[in-house]
Amino acid sequence: MASKLSIDILSMIFEELEIEISTLYSCIFVNREWCQLGIPFLWKNPWKIFNEINWMNHDKYEDVVIRYKILFRNFFMLMTKEQKDFLKLNGIEFLFENFMYLKKNNEELPNVINSNVLDNGNTYKIGSYLTYFKSVNSFKDNTKIQTSQRNYSLFDRHLSSQNNSLLQKPLFNYSSFCKTIDSDKIHLMVYHNIKDNNNNLRHLTDYHEYLVEQEILKLLISNTSKLKCFIICNKSHPIALYPNSFISLSQLNELHCNTLIESTVFYGLSQLCRNLEKLIIEGYNDENDGLITFIKQQINLRKVKIYEDDDEPYAQGKCRRIGYALGKFSSIRELDIGKTAITIPPILLEEFQNNLTVFKFGINYETTEVSLADELENVLKNISIPNLQQLIIYNSCPPFDIIAKIVEKSKGDLRKISIGAYDSDENDGMLISSIAKNCPKLEYLMIWIGENVKELIGLFKGCKNLRGLVLQSLWTIVLKRNAEDLLDIICNNASKHLRKFKMTGDWEIYKEALEGFLNNWKNQKRDSLDLYISKSFVSKYNNGYDNIINKYKEMGVIRNYEYEEFIDFDACIDENFLDSW
């Protein structure tokens, strides 16, 4: 007889599988016990799967719409009779008829209310929620949700037997498992169920949308205890007044918000949640007194991001009051002041410098006022961030000599450095030398290099723990350069820990050089390599390259290999880059 895993061990396994939705989804079909334990982990963040979709792919977009409709129907099933009656009284009675079926390509997709799990020959109903959690692989295959015609009749009989109620209650109260509420995703979910390509419901207004969103938020807040993350979009719902809000929000750990949200919302939240560790603010409305009051009420802020997504010139330096409200927190360890817009006064960096372990910033010299850019550069020259572990510079960055000084003033704990784009090779050698001398613990580096690739020899000698390396050729280097010397330097000097290597830009790699590099890597008995190379040379020189790659894949020298169209900065600075890349 097979051994049975204890509940505690299963819970630990499922917790580790939270990021692998498709795998966790498969686990709930094993038996009743696995189903009961696995579903709460799947529902901790039901919005996460929508963040992983390529919205530019039309086929994937259609699948996302269907998933939004299925997810909405589950929330609708969980609503109380009072909530449904309230929506009917406000003219949303047509909504009830529309969720009897889903449509895709004019094909009706029934609600699957009889999904079962086999448990020693017995069936166990687990509710309609399961159709939402089709594995991620079904996205890739564009697989359609399929059910038998028998389910149509079952569903119709159920509707008639329930005195026109919308749907029977599911077996689990899924809303009670949610630890993340994303009101932006709720808005999209409601939109796709009320207005998007829905002729019967097009008469409904934005106010009707607001009411439906409100009832879903009430449902989640009233059923969820110890909410961990709340993402609030621009719509101003009176969240603090909803039932159970104190219990649900009192231990909130992370809040995403926008400065355009009404002050009254923040005033309410300031009475409920004062133990935030992470705060993400979008926008440049510095007159939001409620937000400033909310910030001042916090006692344990450790991670802060404040940014303007549109990079508007008038956003530069406009968050002065918000910045000074944040300036009182010496507890802040991670600070992100935006990719391109300098949102807070640069002088405030002096307030955070002693305790920062993660510092992320960027500067767009084309849209930033000269005086503000000069102020930032002067502050960066003079501050010292001794405990810095991650230095992330988005897209455009100050001159390399300024970055070199930041590195020099650290205590040698830097583990991750990502240097944004710069259009000059001046002082690039100084920067590489500074990293080599001051970063013995460095694990990941994205950097731009000029003509002298031999500077990398010193880098590898000083950074013996380097696991991931991204090299981008500086834009001032117009002509293609032979990468043979570069590959030799990497293979002969990099530590044995290096197994992820990406190079983008105007490199020219001949087949002989690539095969020589891979053969040398094999002879040195290094770990399998994840290799990513810019597509700029592949289109012209690809003849015969695939054969070389496949050959060394079969030999185990290459684990992963991809051509890349361009460098993805957001991917390179992702917190899980080394693990997921």
C-alpha positions as CSV (number, residue, x, y, z in Angstrom):
1,M,0.0,0.0,0.0
2,A,1.3,3.4,-1.0
3,S,2.3,5.6,1.9
4,K,0.1,8.6,2.7
5,L,1.5,12.1,3.0
6,S,0.4,14.0,6.1
7,I,-1.7,17.1,5.9
8,D,1.2,19.2,7.0
9,I,3.6,17.9,4.4
10,L,0.9,18.3,1.6
11,S,0.3,21.9,2.7
12,M,4.0,22.6,2.5
13,I,4.2,21.1,-1.0
14,F,1.1,23.0,-2.2
15,E,2.6,26.2,-0.8
16,E,5.7,25.7,-2.9
17,L,3.5,25.0,-5.9
18,E,1.6,28.3,-5.7
19,I,3.7,29.8,-8.6
20,E,3.0,26.7,-10.7
21,I,-0.7,27.0,-11.2
22,S,-1.1,24.2,-13.8
23,T,0.7,21.7,-11.5
24,L,-1.3,22.7,-8.5
25,Y,-4.4,22.5,-10.5
26,S,-3.6,18.9,-11.5
27,C,-3.0,18.0,-7.8
28,I,-6.6,18.7,-6.8
29,F,-7.8,15.8,-9.1
30,V,-5.8,13.2,-7.2
31,N,-8.4,12.6,-4.4
32,R,-10.8,14.3,-2.0
33,E,-8.1,15.2,0.5
34,W,-5.8,16.8,-2.1
35,C,-8.7,18.7,-3.5
36,Q,-9.7,20.1,-0.1
37,L,-6.1,21.1,0.7
38,G,-5.2,22.4,-2.8
39,I,-8.1,24.7,-3.5
40,P,-7.3,27.3,-0.8
41,F,-3.8,27.7,-2.3
42,L,-5.3,28.1,-5.8
43,W,-7.6,30.8,-4.6
44,K,-5.1,32.9,-2.6
45,N,-4.6,35.0,-5.7
46,P,-7.1,34.2,-8.4
47,W,-6.0,37.2,-10.4
48,K,-2.4,36.1,-10.9
49,I,-3.1,34.1,-14.0
50,F,-4.3,37.2,-15.8
51,N,-0.9,38.9,-15.3
52,E,0.8,36.1,-17.2
53,I,-1.1,36.5,-20.4
54,N,0.3,38.1,-23.6
55,W,-2.6,40.5,-24.3
56,M,-1.2,41.3,-27.8
57,N,-2.1,37.7,-28.9
58,H,-5.7,37.8,-30.1
59,D,-6.4,34.1,-29.5
60,K,-5.1,34.4,-25.9
61,Y,-7.2,37.5,-25.4
62,E,-10.4,35.5,-26.3
63,D,-9.4,32.8,-23.7
64,V,-8.8,35.5,-21.1
65,V,-12.3,36.9,-21.7
66,I,-13.8,33.5,-21.2
67,R,-11.9,33.0,-18.0
68,Y,-13.1,36.4,-16.7
69,K,-16.6,35.3,-17.4
70,I,-16.2,32.0,-15.6
71,L,-14.5,33.6,-12.6
72,F,-17.2,36.2,-12.4
73,R,-19.9,33.5,-12.4
74,N,-18.3,31.9,-9.4
75,F,-18.3,35.1,-7.5
76,F,-21.9,35.7,-8.5
77,M,-22.8,32.2,-7.2
78,L,-21.3,33.2,-3.8
79,M,-23.4,36.4,-3.4
80,T,-26.0,36.5,-0.8
81,K,-29.7,36.7,-1.6
82,E,-29.7,40.3,-0.3
83,Q,-26.9,41.2,-2.7
84,K,-28.6,39.7,-5.7
85,D,-31.9,41.4,-4.8
86,F,-30.0,44.7,-4.5
87,L,-28.7,44.3,-8.0
88,K,-32.1,43.4,-9.3
89,L,-33.7,46.5,-7.7
90,N,-31.0,48.7,-9.4
91,G,-31.9,47.5,-12.9
92,I,-29.4,44.7,-13.4
93,E,-31.9,41.9,-13.6
94,F,-30.8,41.1,-17.2
95,L,-27.4,40.1,-15.7
96,F,-29.0,37.0,-14.2
97,E,-30.1,35.6,-17.5
98,N,-26.8,36.2,-19.2
99,F,-24.7,33.9,-17.0
100,M,-26.7,30.8,-17.9
101,Y,-24.2,30.2,-20.7
102,L,-20.8,31.5,-21.9
103,K,-20.2,32.2,-25.5
104,K,-17.1,31.9,-27.6
105,N,-17.2,32.2,-31.4
106,N,-21.0,32.0,-31.1
107,E,-20.8,28.6,-29.4
108,E,-22.6,28.3,-26.1
109,L,-20.4,27.0,-23.2
110,P,-22.5,25.7,-20.3
111,N,-21.8,26.2,-16.7
112,V,-20.1,23.0,-15.4
113,I,-21.7,22.4,-12.0
114,N,-21.0,18.7,-11.8
115,S,-17.2,18.5,-12.0
116,N,-16.1,15.5,-9.9
117,V,-13.0,14.0,-8.3
118,L,-12.7,10.3,-7.9
119,D,-11.9,9.1,-4.4
120,N,-11.6,5.4,-4.1
121,G,-14.5,4.9,-6.5
122,N,-16.7,7.6,-5.0
123,T,-17.4,10.9,-6.7
124,Y,-16.9,14.1,-5.0
125,K,-18.4,17.3,-6.3
126,I,-15.9,20.2,-6.2
127,G,-17.9,23.0,-7.8
128,S,-17.9,25.0,-11.0
129,Y,-14.7,26.9,-10.0
130,L,-12.6,24.2,-11.6
131,T,-13.3,25.4,-15.2
132,Y,-11.5,28.6,-14.3
133,F,-8.4,26.8,-13.3
134,K,-7.8,25.0,-16.6
135,S,-4.1,24.5,-16.8
136,V,-1.9,27.2,-18.2
137,N,-0.9,24.8,-20.9
138,S,-4.5,25.0,-22.3
139,F,-3.8,28.6,-22.9
140,K,-0.8,27.7,-25.1
141,D,-2.8,25.1,-27.0
142,N,-5.8,27.4,-27.3
143,T,-7.9,24.5,-26.0
144,K,-11.6,25.1,-25.8
145,I,-13.6,24.3,-22.7
146,Q,-15.7,21.2,-23.5
147,T,-18.6,19.6,-21.7
148,S,-21.3,17.1,-22.6
149,Q,-24.8,18.0,-23.7
150,R,-26.0,16.3,-20.6
151,N,-24.7,19.2,-18.5
152,Y,-27.0,21.5,-20.5
153,S,-30.1,19.7,-19.3
154,L,-28.8,19.3,-15.7
155,F,-28.1,23.1,-15.6
156,D,-31.5,23.9,-17.0
157,R,-33.3,21.6,-14.5
158,H,-31.3,23.1,-11.7
159,L,-32.4,26.7,-12.7
160,S,-36.0,25.8,-12.8
161,S,-35.9,23.9,-9.5
162,Q,-34.3,26.8,-7.7
163,N,-37.2,29.2,-8.3
164,N,-35.2,31.3,-10.8
165,S,-32.2,31.7,-8.6
166,L,-29.0,32.3,-10.6
167,L,-26.9,29.3,-9.6
168,Q,-26.6,26.9,-6.7
169,K,-23.9,27.6,-4.1
170,P,-20.6,26.0,-4.9
171,L,-19.2,23.4,-2.4
172,F,-16.4,25.8,-1.2
173,N,-16.6,29.4,-0.2
174,Y,-13.8,30.4,-2.5
175,S,-13.9,34.1,-1.6
176,S,-12.8,33.1,1.9
177,F,-9.5,31.8,0.6
178,C,-8.5,35.0,-1.2
179,K,-5.5,36.8,0.3
180,T,-5.2,39.3,-2.6
181,I,-7.9,41.6,-3.9
182,D,-7.2,43.3,-7.3
183,S,-10.0,45.8,-7.9
184,D,-8.5,46.6,-11.4
185,K,-9.0,43.0,-12.4
186,I,-12.5,43.0,-10.8
187,H,-13.3,46.0,-13.0
188,L,-12.1,44.2,-16.2
189,M,-14.0,41.1,-15.1
190,V,-17.2,43.1,-14.7
191,Y,-16.7,44.9,-17.9
192,H,-16.3,41.7,-19.9
193,N,-19.5,40.3,-18.3
194,I,-21.7,43.4,-18.7
195,K,-20.7,45.5,-21.7
196,D,-18.1,43.8,-23.8
197,N,-19.8,42.4,-26.9
198,N,-23.0,41.8,-24.9
199,N,-26.1,43.1,-26.8
200,N,-28.5,42.3,-24.0
201,L,-26.6,44.4,-21.4
202,R,-25.4,47.3,-23.4
203,H,-28.0,49.6,-21.8
204,L,-26.3,49.3,-18.5
205,T,-24.2,52.3,-17.5
206,D,-20.9,52.9,-15.7
207,Y,-23.0,53.2,-12.5
208,H,-24.3,49.7,-12.9
209,E,-20.7,48.5,-13.4
210,Y,-19.8,50.3,-10.2
211,L,-22.6,48.6,-8.3
212,V,-21.6,45.1,-9.4
213,E,-17.9,45.8,-8.6
214,Q,-19.1,47.1,-5.2
215,E,-20.9,43.9,-4.4
216,I,-18.0,41.7,-5.4
217,L,-15.7,43.8,-3.2
218,K,-18.1,43.4,-0.3
219,L,-18.3,39.7,-0.9
220,L,-14.5,39.3,-0.7
221,I,-13.9,41.7,2.2
222,S,-16.8,40.2,4.3
223,N,-15.5,36.6,3.7
224,T,-11.8,37.2,3.8
225,S,-9.8,37.4,7.1
226,K,-6.2,38.7,7.2
227,L,-6.0,40.1,3.7
228,K,-2.4,40.4,2.6
229,C,-2.5,42.5,-0.6
230,F,-5.0,45.0,-1.9
231,I,-4.7,46.6,-5.3
232,I,-7.0,49.6,-5.6
233,C,-7.8,51.1,-9.0
234,N,-9.0,54.6,-9.7
235,K,-12.6,54.0,-8.7
236,S,-13.3,55.2,-5.2
237,H,-15.2,52.5,-3.3
238,P,-15.9,53.2,0.4
239,I,-13.9,50.1,1.3
240,A,-13.6,50.9,5.0
241,L,-17.4,50.9,5.4
242,Y,-17.9,47.4,4.1
243,P,-18.9,44.6,6.5
244,N,-15.9,42.9,8.2
245,S,-13.5,45.5,6.8
246,F,-11.7,45.9,10.2
247,I,-11.0,42.2,10.5
248,S,-10.1,41.8,6.8
249,L,-7.8,44.9,6.5
250,S,-6.3,45.3,9.9
251,Q,-3.3,43.1,9.0
252,L,-2.9,44.3,5.4
253,N,0.7,43.9,4.3
254,E,0.7,45.4,0.8
255,L,-1.2,48.2,-0.8
256,H,-1.2,49.4,-4.5
257,C,-3.0,52.7,-5.1
258,N,-3.3,55.7,-7.3
259,T,-3.1,59.4,-6.2
260,L,-6.4,60.0,-8.1
261,I,-8.4,58.0,-5.6
262,E,-10.6,60.2,-3.4
263,S,-9.1,61.3,-0.1
264,T,-12.1,59.8,1.8
265,V,-11.0,56.3,0.8
266,F,-7.6,56.8,2.3
267,Y,-9.0,58.5,5.4
268,G,-11.1,55.3,6.0
269,L,-8.1,53.0,5.4
270,S,-5.9,55.0,7.8
271,Q,-8.3,53.9,10.6
272,L,-8.0,50.2,9.7
273,C,-4.5,49.4,8.4
274,R,-1.4,50.9,9.9
275,N,1.0,48.0,9.6
276,L,1.8,48.1,5.9
277,E,5.2,46.8,4.9
278,K,4.9,47.6,1.2
279,L,3.3,50.6,-0.5
280,I,3.1,51.2,-4.2
281,I,1.8,54.6,-5.4
282,E,1.1,55.6,-9.0
283,G,0.5,59.2,-10.0
284,Y,1.6,62.7,-9.3
285,N,-1.4,64.3,-7.5
286,D,0.4,65.8,-4.5
287,E,-2.8,67.4,-3.2
288,N,-4.4,64.1,-2.0
289,D,-4.5,64.9,1.8
290,G,-6.1,61.5,2.5
291,L,-3.2,59.6,1.0
292,I,-0.7,61.8,2.9
293,T,-2.6,61.2,6.2
294,F,-2.6,57.4,5.4
295,I,1.1,57.4,4.9
296,K,1.8,59.2,8.1
297,Q,-0.3,56.7,10.0
298,Q,1.9,53.8,9.1
299,I,4.4,52.5,11.5
300,N,6.3,49.7,9.7
301,L,6.9,50.7,6.0
302,R,9.8,48.8,4.5
303,K,9.2,48.8,0.8
304,V,8.0,51.8,-1.2
305,K,7.5,52.4,-4.9
306,I,6.3,55.8,-6.3
307,Y,6.0,56.2,-10.0
308,E,4.2,57.8,-13.0
309,D,3.5,55.1,-15.6
310,D,3.0,57.5,-18.5
311,D,6.3,59.4,-18.1
312,E,4.6,62.8,-18.5
313,P,7.0,65.8,-18.2
314,Y,4.7,67.5,-15.8
315,A,5.0,64.5,-13.4
316,Q,8.6,65.4,-12.7
317,G,9.2,66.4,-9.1
318,K,5.5,66.8,-8.4
319,C,5.2,64.4,-5.4
320,R,7.0,66.7,-2.9
321,R,4.5,66.4,-0.1
322,I,4.1,62.6,-0.6
323,G,7.9,62.4,-0.6
324,Y,8.3,64.3,2.6
325,A,5.6,62.1,4.3
326,L,7.7,59.1,3.3
327,G,10.9,60.8,4.4
328,K,10.1,60.2,8.1
329,F,10.4,56.4,7.7
330,S,14.0,55.3,8.5
331,S,12.6,51.8,8.3
332,I,12.4,51.8,4.5
333,R,14.7,49.2,3.1
334,E,13.6,49.1,-0.5
335,L,12.9,52.2,-2.5
336,D,11.8,52.6,-6.1
337,I,11.3,56.2,-7.3
338,G,10.2,55.3,-10.9
339,K,11.6,54.3,-14.2
340,T,11.9,57.7,-15.9
341,A,10.1,60.4,-13.9
342,I,11.9,61.8,-10.8
343,T,8.7,61.8,-8.7
344,I,10.1,62.9,-5.3
345,P,12.7,65.6,-4.4
346,P,16.1,64.0,-4.9
347,I,17.4,65.5,-1.6
348,L,15.1,63.0,0.2
349,L,17.4,60.2,-0.8
350,E,19.7,61.3,2.1
351,E,16.9,60.3,4.5
352,F,16.9,56.7,3.3
353,Q,20.6,56.1,2.4
354,N,21.7,54.4,5.7
355,N,19.2,51.6,5.7
356,L,18.5,51.0,2.0
357,T,19.2,47.5,0.7
358,V,17.4,47.9,-2.6
359,F,17.5,51.1,-4.7
360,K,15.7,51.4,-8.1
361,F,15.5,54.5,-10.2
362,G,15.7,55.9,-13.7
363,I,15.9,59.3,-15.4
364,N,14.7,60.4,-18.8
365,Y,17.0,63.3,-19.8
366,E,14.6,64.2,-22.7
367,T,11.6,65.0,-20.5
368,T,13.3,65.9,-17.2
369,E,14.0,69.5,-16.4
370,V,17.8,70.2,-16.5
371,S,17.8,71.6,-13.0
372,L,16.0,68.5,-11.6
373,A,18.4,66.1,-13.4
374,D,21.4,68.0,-12.1
375,E,20.0,67.9,-8.6
376,L,19.6,64.1,-8.8
377,E,23.2,63.7,-10.1
378,N,24.6,65.8,-7.3
379,V,22.7,63.9,-4.7
380,L,23.9,60.5,-6.1
381,K,27.5,61.7,-6.1
382,N,27.4,62.5,-2.4
383,I,25.2,59.9,-0.8
384,S,26.5,56.7,0.6
385,I,24.4,53.5,0.7
386,P,26.5,51.2,2.7
387,N,24.0,48.3,3.0
388,L,23.0,48.2,-0.6
389,Q,22.3,44.7,-2.0
390,Q,20.5,45.6,-5.3
391,L,21.1,48.5,-7.6
392,I,18.6,48.7,-10.4
393,I,18.8,51.6,-12.9
394,Y,16.0,51.5,-15.4
395,N,16.4,52.3,-19.1
396,S,18.3,55.6,-19.0
397,C,20.9,56.2,-16.3
398,P,23.3,58.9,-15.1
399,P,27.0,58.9,-16.3
400,F,28.9,55.8,-15.4
401,D,31.3,57.6,-13.0
402,I,28.4,58.5,-10.8
403,I,27.2,54.9,-10.7
404,A,30.8,53.8,-10.0
405,K,30.9,56.0,-6.9
406,I,27.7,54.5,-5.5
407,V,29.2,51.0,-5.9
408,E,32.5,52.1,-4.3
409,K,30.6,53.4,-1.2
410,S,28.8,50.2,-0.6
411,K,30.2,47.7,1.9
412,G,30.6,44.9,-0.6
413,D,27.1,43.3,-0.1
414,L,25.8,44.1,-3.6
415,R,24.4,40.9,-5.2
416,K,22.4,42.3,-8.1
417,I,23.3,45.2,-10.4
418,S,21.3,46.2,-13.5
419,I,22.6,49.2,-15.4
420,G,20.1,50.9,-17.7
421,A,20.8,52.3,-21.2
422,Y,23.5,54.9,-21.7
423,D,24.6,56.4,-25.0
424,S,28.3,56.9,-24.3
425,D,31.2,54.6,-23.5
426,E,32.9,57.2,-21.4
427,N,34.0,55.8,-18.1
428,D,32.6,52.3,-18.8
429,G,35.9,50.9,-17.8
430,M,35.8,52.8,-14.5
431,L,32.4,51.3,-13.7
432,I,33.5,47.7,-14.5
433,S,36.6,48.2,-12.5
434,S,34.6,49.5,-9.5
435,I,32.2,46.5,-9.6
436,A,35.2,44.1,-9.8
437,K,36.8,45.7,-6.7
438,N,33.8,46.2,-4.5
439,C,31.3,43.5,-5.3
440,P,32.7,40.1,-4.2
441,K,29.2,38.7,-3.5
442,L,27.7,39.8,-6.9
443,E,25.4,37.1,-8.4
444,Y,23.7,38.9,-11.3
445,L,24.9,41.7,-13.5
446,M,23.4,43.5,-16.5
447,I,25.9,46.0,-17.9
448,W,26.8,47.9,-21.1
449,I,30.3,47.5,-22.5
450,G,32.3,49.5,-25.1
451,E,35.3,48.6,-27.1
452,N,37.5,47.1,-24.4
453,V,36.0,43.7,-23.5
454,K,39.2,42.7,-21.7
455,E,37.9,44.7,-18.7
456,L,35.7,41.6,-18.1
457,I,38.7,39.6,-17.0
458,G,39.1,41.8,-13.9
459,L,35.4,41.6,-13.4
460,F,35.4,37.8,-13.3
461,K,38.4,37.7,-10.9
462,G,36.6,40.0,-8.4
463,C,33.1,38.5,-8.7
464,K,33.5,34.8,-8.3
465,N,29.9,34.2,-7.3
466,L,28.5,35.5,-10.6
467,R,25.6,33.3,-11.7
468,G,23.9,35.4,-14.4
469,L,25.4,37.9,-16.9
470,V,23.7,40.2,-19.5
471,L,26.0,42.1,-21.8
472,Q,24.7,44.8,-24.1
473,S,26.9,46.7,-26.5
474,L,26.9,50.5,-26.1
475,W,24.9,52.3,-28.8
476,T,27.9,54.4,-29.8
477,I,29.5,51.2,-31.2
478,V,28.0,51.3,-34.7
479,L,29.9,48.5,-36.4
480,K,29.4,44.9,-35.7
481,R,32.1,43.4,-33.5
482,N,33.4,39.9,-33.5
483,A,32.3,38.2,-30.4
484,E,35.0,35.5,-30.5
485,D,37.3,37.2,-28.0
486,L,34.4,37.9,-25.7
487,L,33.3,34.3,-25.7
488,D,36.8,33.2,-25.0
489,I,37.1,35.6,-22.0
490,I,33.9,34.4,-20.5
491,C,34.7,30.7,-20.9
492,N,38.2,31.0,-19.6
493,N,37.7,33.4,-16.8
494,A,34.2,33.2,-15.4
495,S,33.6,31.2,-12.3
496,K,32.0,27.8,-12.3
497,H,28.8,29.3,-10.9
498,L,28.0,31.1,-14.2
499,R,25.3,29.3,-16.1
500,K,23.0,32.1,-17.4
501,F,24.4,34.3,-20.2
502,K,22.7,36.8,-22.4
503,M,24.2,39.1,-25.0
504,T,22.3,41.6,-27.1
505,G,23.3,44.3,-29.5
506,D,25.5,44.4,-32.6
507,W,27.6,41.3,-32.1
508,E,28.8,39.1,-34.9
509,I,29.2,35.4,-33.9
510,Y,30.6,33.1,-36.5
511,K,29.7,29.4,-36.4
512,E,33.3,28.4,-35.7
513,A,33.5,30.8,-32.7
514,L,30.2,29.5,-31.3
515,E,31.1,25.9,-31.6
516,G,34.5,26.5,-30.1
517,F,32.9,28.3,-27.1
518,L,30.5,25.4,-26.5
519,N,33.1,22.8,-26.9
520,N,35.4,24.6,-24.5
521,W,32.5,24.9,-22.0
522,K,32.0,21.1,-22.3
523,N,35.6,20.3,-21.8
524,Q,35.7,22.4,-18.6
525,K,32.8,20.2,-17.3
526,R,30.7,23.2,-16.4
527,D,27.0,23.1,-15.6
528,S,24.5,23.2,-18.5
529,L,24.3,26.7,-19.9
530,D,21.2,28.9,-20.5
531,L,22.2,30.9,-23.5
532,Y,20.3,33.9,-25.0
533,I,21.6,35.8,-28.0
534,S,20.3,38.8,-29.8
535,K,18.4,38.1,-33.0
536,S,20.2,40.9,-34.8
537,F,22.8,38.6,-36.2
538,V,20.7,35.5,-36.5
539,S,18.6,36.6,-39.4
540,K,21.7,37.1,-41.5
541,Y,24.0,34.4,-40.2
542,N,21.6,31.7,-39.1
543,N,22.6,29.1,-41.7
544,G,23.9,26.1,-39.8
545,Y,23.6,27.7,-36.3
546,D,20.6,25.6,-35.3
547,N,22.5,22.4,-36.0
548,I,25.2,23.5,-33.6
549,I,22.8,24.4,-30.9
550,N,20.8,21.1,-31.2
551,K,24.1,19.2,-31.1
552,Y,25.2,20.7,-27.8
553,K,21.7,20.5,-26.4
554,E,21.7,16.8,-26.9
555,M,25.1,16.6,-25.2
556,G,23.8,18.5,-22.2
557,V,26.1,21.5,-22.6
558,I,23.1,23.8,-23.3
559,R,20.0,23.6,-21.1
560,N,18.0,26.5,-22.7
561,Y,18.7,28.5,-25.8
562,E,16.7,31.4,-27.3
563,Y,17.1,34.1,-29.9
564,E,16.0,37.5,-28.6
565,E,14.5,40.3,-30.7
566,F,15.6,42.9,-28.2
567,I,16.6,43.3,-24.6
568,D,13.7,43.1,-22.1
569,F,14.6,45.4,-19.3
570,D,11.6,44.6,-17.2
571,A,12.5,40.9,-17.3
572,C,16.1,41.5,-16.4
573,I,15.2,43.4,-13.3
574,D,12.5,41.1,-12.1
575,E,13.0,39.9,-8.5
576,N,12.9,36.2,-9.6
577,F,15.1,36.7,-12.7
578,L,17.8,34.3,-11.7
579,D,15.4,31.6,-10.8
580,S,13.0,31.9,-13.7
581,W,15.3,33.1,-16.5
